[in-house]
Amino acid sequence: MSILKKGLAFGLGLAIASKEQVEKIIDELVKKGELSLDESKEVIDQWKQQTEARKTEVQRLVREQIKQVIDKLELATKEDVRQLEERIRRLEEKEQSGQ
C-alpha cells in the first residue's frame, strides 16, 4: 500500500474513531442530564459541520501536495496528453491532405 493510501486510511480511521467517541461522550452527557436531547443534536450537527470543513481542507491539501509531486517528477498530466493527442491528430490530417 502506498504511503499516501496508508495516510488516508489512517486519517479515515481516526475520523471514525473520533465520531464514535464524540457520540459516546454526548450520550453520557445526556444520560447524566448535563445535556438535553436537543442540545446533543445541535452539538453533533456542529461537530459534523466542523469535520466536513476539515475534510474538505485536507482533501485540498492532499491535491495540492500530489500536484507538487507530479510537477517535481515532470510527469505528463491528462491535459498534457490531451493536447499532444490533438496536435498529433492535426499533424496527421495535415499530412494526409498534403499527399
N, C-alpha and C positions, 0 to 999 in steps of 0.2 A: 504494500500500500504506500502511495507517495506521501511525502511529508505534508503536502497541502491537504490531502484527503484525511490523514491522521489528525491534523489540526482541526479541520472542520468537524470530524466525528467527535473529537474531544469537546469542542465548543457546544455541539448539539447535546452531548451527554450532560454537560454542566447545565445547560438550559432546562433539560428535562428534570434533572435532579433539583434544580432551583425551584421549578414550578411545583413539584411535589412538596418541597419543603415549605414554600410560601403557603400553599393550600392547607398543609397540616398545621402550621402556626396559626393561620386565620381561623381554622376550625376550632382549635384550642381556645382562642380568644373569645369566640362566640359561645362555646360551652361554658366558659368561666363568667360570661356575662359582661366581659370587658369591651365587647364589640357587638353591635346589633347585626342582624342578618343583612339589612340594607347597607350598613356601613361596610360589612365584609364584601358585599358585591361591588361596592364603589372602590374599595382598596384593590380588589382583584382586577377590576377594569383598568384602574390606573397603572397597576403593575404590568398588565398585558400591553398597554399603550407604550409604556417605557421600554419594555422588552422588544416590542416591534420596532421602535425607533432605533434601539441599539443594534438590532439585527440588520436593519437597513444600512446603518453606518458601517457595520462590519463587512457587509456584502460590498459596499462601495470601496472600502479599503482593500479588500481582497482583490477586486477587479483592478484597482489601481496598481497593486503590487504585481499582479500577473502581467499587466501591460508593461510595467517596467522591466520585468524579467524577459519578456518577449523582445522588447526593444534592445536590451543588452545582448541577447543571443542573436539578434538580427534575423529573426525568423519572419517569413512572409505571413502577413495577415490574410484573412479571407478577401479583404478589399484589394490587397496587392495582387492576389491570384486572379481575382475577377478582372482587374484592369489589364493584366497580362493576357488573359484569355481573349479579352475584347481586342487588344492590339494584334494578337495573332490572327484572329478572325478577319480583321480589316486588311492585314497584310496578305492573307490567303485570297481574299476577294480581289484585292488589287492585282495580285499575281495572275489569277485566273482571267481577269478581264484584259490583261496585257498580252495573253497568249493567243 
